[in-house]
């Protein structure tokens, strides 16, 4: 059995509360030919898993999630996050520290619910799964600078956080322009191996046709979908090329210790180093 569907989930880390709903989660599904099967937004862990189950259908699927799925450290960073900074820091990419004291761990519950629904966690150390339903953790920034096809050879694109000291009136149009450039590069993946065809679905076709908005809420809506597409394409890249194009950040599993926190990341040769002891 081969994987026939690649899912990308830009999971909102904060879960819903009685007084505050969960933020939007971007979701996308593509096939091995790069056709976008579904794209949009969910809200909440349960709704996101329901979307994933429906998108996978009865076939074999690989889901890449931008959120911490396995968190066992009581303080500091997970080793996979430390390695993000060590290997991608030259490209201005690092990861926020996550531990069991962190207030936003929706990914941990998402993994638990997914496993109850028949999904299996893959840390990546054995290579891409050949079939079944698996999910793994990824980080879109490592894809942006680790996949040469996207052209970010020197540093990550600035399409997210407002730089310190940057006036909002200056930052918002610059952010929108940077995002439009990124979307243009995503559209260029139609000729990549594996491909991503933004023109194959009305939601992603509109993403490429309309300029990025300046307002914060509308922009975040778009950004979540972009990151979901990056996750889905990274899953496809991992399935197609495995360790030839990607690396596994984080320690190898030890018998009897449970799942290991890893991030599967596209990597240029200069971004690879021996794993931490």
C-alpha positions as semicolon CSV with decimal commas, in nm:
position;residue;x (nm);y (nm);z (nm)
1;X;0,000;0,000;0,000
2;X;0,133;0,344;-0,090
3;X;0,041;0,678;0,060
4;X;-0,225;0,841;-0,156
5;X;-0,299;1,156;0,044
6;X;-0,079;1,410;0,221
7;X;-0,237;1,629;0,486
8;X;-0,104;1,953;0,628
9;X;-0,231;2,099;0,955
10;X;-0,122;2,437;1,094
11;X;-0,273;2,360;1,433
12;X;-0,374;2,643;1,664
13;X;-0,180;2,572;1,985
14;X;-0,445;2,715;2,218
15;X;-0,748;2,503;2,290
16;X;-1,097;2,644;2,324
17;X;-1,224;2,773;2,659
18;X;-1,573;2,857;2,770
19;X;-1,491;3,227;2,736
20;X;-1,256;3,206;2,439
21;X;-1,283;2,990;2,126
22;X;-0,980;2,825;1,972
23;X;-0,800;3,014;1,698
24;X;-0,837;2,900;1,338
25;X;-0,637;2,603;1,215
26;X;-0,531;2,594;0,850
27;X;-0,578;2,258;0,676
28;X;-0,482;2,125;0,334
29;X;-0,479;1,790;0,156
30;X;-0,289;1,708;-0,162
31;X;-0,233;1,395;-0,369
32;X;0,100;1,262;-0,505
33;X;0,049;1,460;-0,826
34;X;0,029;1,784;-0,627
35;X;-0,343;1,835;-0,679
36;X;-0,509;2,011;-0,387
37;X;-0,791;1,784;-0,273
38;X;-0,914;2,012;0,004
39;X;-0,806;2,337;0,167
40;X;-0,955;2,562;0,429
41;X;-0,986;2,617;0,801
42;X;-1,116;2,439;1,110
43;X;-1,153;2,552;1,467
44;X;-1,067;2,328;1,763
45;X;-0,887;1,996;1,802
46;X;-1,195;1,777;1,756
47;X;-1,306;1,953;1,436
48;X;-0,954;1,935;1,296
49;X;-0,929;1,561;1,358
50;X;-1,273;1,511;1,202
51;X;-1,147;1,697;0,895
52;X;-0,834;1,477;0,882
53;X;-1,036;1,156;0,909
54;X;-1,266;1,269;0,629
55;X;-0,981;1,391;0,407
56;X;-0,794;1,062;0,445
57;X;-1,107;0,866;0,359
58;X;-1,046;0,494;0,346
59;X;-0,700;0,525;0,199
60;X;-0,345;0,558;0,323
61;X;-0,246;0,905;0,443
62;X;0,049;1,093;0,589
63;X;-0,030;1,401;0,799
64;X;0,231;1,662;0,894
65;X;0,133;1,891;1,180
66;X;0,286;2,226;1,273
67;X;0,249;2,195;1,651
68;X;0,433;2,014;1,930
69;X;0,289;1,661;1,935
70;X;0,513;1,490;2,191
71;X;0,613;1,694;2,497
72;X;0,772;1,517;2,794
73;X;1,039;1,761;2,914
74;X;0,945;1,953;3,229
75;X;1,151;2,262;3,143
76;X;1,356;2,420;2,866
77;X;1,343;2,315;2,503
78;X;1,286;1,981;2,347
79;X;1,606;1,854;2,175
80;X;1,439;1,878;1,834
81;X;1,377;2,250;1,894
82;X;1,738;2,302;2,001
83;X;1,852;2,141;1,677
84;X;1,632;2,373;1,471
85;X;1,836;2,667;1,596
86;X;2,167;2,484;1,561
87;X;2,111;2,377;1,202
88;X;1,891;2,653;1,061
89;X;1,995;2,951;1,271
90;X;2,212;3,087;0,991
91;X;1,889;3,128;0,793
92;X;1,725;3,315;1,086
93;X;1,517;3,014;1,186
94;X;1,473;2,901;1,545
95;X;1,198;2,738;1,749
96;X;1,013;2,850;2,060
97;X;1,079;2,636;2,369
98;X;0,800;2,399;2,462
99;X;0,771;2,188;2,779
100;X;0,505;2,035;3,000
101;X;0,458;2,370;3,177
102;X;0,371;2,547;2,852
103;X;0,013;2,679;2,852
104;X;-0,066;2,589;2,490
105;X;-0,033;2,218;2,417
106;X;-0,323;2,147;2,183
107;X;-0,089;1,934;1,972
108;X;-0,044;1,685;2,255
109;X;-0,418;1,630;2,281
110;X;-0,449;1,622;1,904
111;X;-0,201;1,333;1,891
112;X;-0,388;1,150;2,166
113;X;-0,721;1,185;1,986
114;X;-0,565;1,094;1,651
115;X;-0,421;0,773;1,794
116;X;-0,763;0,683;1,930
117;X;-0,898;0,735;1,578
118;X;-0,651;0,493;1,421
119;X;-0,362;0,724;1,332
120;X;-0,009;0,623;1,431
121;X;0,271;0,858;1,526
122;X;0,594;0,835;1,324
123;X;0,912;0,994;1,458
124;X;1,073;0,956;1,116
125;X;1,382;0,764;1,224
126;X;1,274;0,458;1,025
127;X;1,210;0,669;0,715
128;X;0,878;0,750;0,549
129;X;0,592;0,508;0,617
130;X;0,487;0,301;0,318
131;X;0,119;0,284;0,402
132;X;-0,144;0,323;0,672
133;X;-0,235;0,645;0,852
134;X;0,054;0,826;1,015
135;X;0,120;1,172;1,152
136;X;0,445;1,352;1,227
137;X;0,555;1,696;1,341
138;X;0,703;1,951;1,103
139;X;0,797;2,318;1,110
140;X;0,721;2,528;0,798
141;X;1,016;2,764;0,849
142;X;1,258;2,472;0,804
143;X;1,079;2,387;0,479
144;X;1,110;2,742;0,351
145;X;1,487;2,754;0,396
146;X;1,559;2,380;0,363
147;X;1,390;2,325;0,026
148;X;1,605;2,488;-0,240
149;X;1,308;2,503;-0,479
150;X;1,161;2,789;-0,276
151;X;1,469;3,005;-0,324
152;X;1,522;3,128;0,032
153;X;1,895;3,071;0,017
154;X;2,006;3,329;0,273
155;X;1,727;3,364;0,526
156;X;1,361;3,292;0,591
157;X;1,097;3,524;0,449
158;X;0,952;3,780;0,688
159;X;0,582;3,706;0,659
160;X;0,485;3,648;1,022
161;X;0,586;3,845;1,330
162;X;0,630;4,220;1,330
163;X;0,997;4,303;1,387
164;X;1,080;4,495;1,702
165;X;1,077;4,870;1,641
166;X;0,896;4,838;1,309
167;X;0,588;5,068;1,295
168;X;0,272;4,875;1,208
169;X;0,195;5,119;0,926
170;X;0,524;5,025;0,762
171;X;0,521;4,658;0,856
172;X;0,177;4,559;0,729
173;X;0,232;4,645;0,359
174;X;0,581;4,494;0,372
175;X;0,441;4,177;0,528
176;X;0,177;4,155;0,255
177;X;0,440;4,200;-0,017
178;X;0,661;3,932;0,139
179;X;0,363;3,698;0,154
180;X;0,279;3,759;-0,213
181;X;0,637;3,668;-0,303
182;X;0,609;3,350;-0,099
183;X;0,280;3,254;-0,266
184;X;0,441;3,307;-0,605
185;X;0,718;3,067;-0,506
186;X;0,464;2,813;-0,385
187;X;0,294;2,840;-0,725
188;X;0,631;2,762;-0,881
189;X;0,626;2,422;-0,710
190;X;0,390;2,305;-0,985
191;X;0,706;2,204;-1,172
192;X;0,886;2,058;-0,867
193;X;0,940;1,698;-0,762
194;X;0,705;1,646;-0,586
195;X;0,472;1,912;-0,723
196;X;0,219;2,140;-0,557
197;X;-0,049;2,279;-0,786
198;X;-0,219;2,580;-0,634
199;X;-0,436;2,617;-0,945
200;X;-0,605;2,281;-0,885
201;X;-0,852;2,394;-0,615
202;X;-1,068;2,709;-0,591
203;X;-0,947;2,805;-0,242
204;X;-0,577;2,785;-0,329
205;X;-0,634;2,931;-0,674
206;X;-0,788;3,234;-0,503
207;X;-0,490;3,246;-0,269
208;X;-0,262;3,293;-0,571
209;X;-0,492;3,532;-0,756
210;X;-0,571;3,781;-0,480
211;X;-0,315;4,013;-0,316
212;X;-0,241;3,954;0,050
213;X;-0,448;4,175;0,281
214;X;-0,294;4,429;0,515
215;X;-0,537;4,392;0,807
216;X;-0,416;4,158;1,081
217;X;-0,719;3,926;1,105
218;X;-0,754;3,874;0,730
219;X;-0,382;3,826;0,696
220;X;-0,365;3,563;0,973
221;X;-0,647;3,375;0,798
222;X;-0,432;3,356;0,485
223;X;-0,109;3,279;0,670
224;X;-0,265;2,974;0,839
225;X;-0,359;2,827;0,502
226;X;-0,012;2,892;0,360
227;X;0,149;2,707;0,648
228;X;-0,094;2,416;0,607
229;X;0,006;2,389;0,240
230;X;0,372;2,394;0,339
231;X;0,306;2,111;0,586
232;X;0,123;1,903;0,323
233;X;0,397;1,956;0,064
234;X;0,664;1,867;0,322
235;X;0,482;1,540;0,389
236;X;0,483;1,472;0,015
237;X;0,854;1,560;-0,008
238;X;0,932;1,325;0,283
239;X;0,735;1,041;0,124
240;X;0,899;1,097;-0,216
241;X;1,263;1,153;-0,115
242;X;1,294;1,053;0,251
243;X;1,631;1,116;0,412
244;X;1,776;1,215;0,076
245;X;1,601;1,552;0,103
246;X;1,500;1,569;0,469
247;X;1,649;1,514;0,813
248;X;1,498;1,408;1,145
249;X;1,562;1,653;1,428
250;X;1,556;1,503;1,774
251;X;1,701;1,195;1,945
252;X;1,648;0,840;1,828
253;X;1,389;0,643;2,028
254;X;1,488;0,431;2,327
255;X;1,308;0,107;2,402
256;X;1,040;0,142;2,665
257;X;1,041;0,523;2,680
258;X;0,740;0,597;2,461
259;X;0,726;0,821;2,153
260;X;1,015;1,056;2,083
261;X;0,965;1,424;2,002
262;X;1,102;1,490;1,653
263;X;1,062;1,740;1,371
264;X;1,097;1,618;1,011
265;X;1,264;1,899;0,818
266;X;1,379;1,949;0,459
267;X;1,753;2,008;0,460
268;X;2,025;2,135;0,233
269;X;2,362;1,958;0,272
270;X;2,503;2,246;0,479
271;X;2,210;2,222;0,722
272;X;2,287;1,865;0,822
273;X;2,494;1,771;1,125
274;X;2,538;1,454;1,327
275;X;2,252;1,418;1,578
276;X;2,303;1,519;1,938
277;X;2,422;1,243;2,170
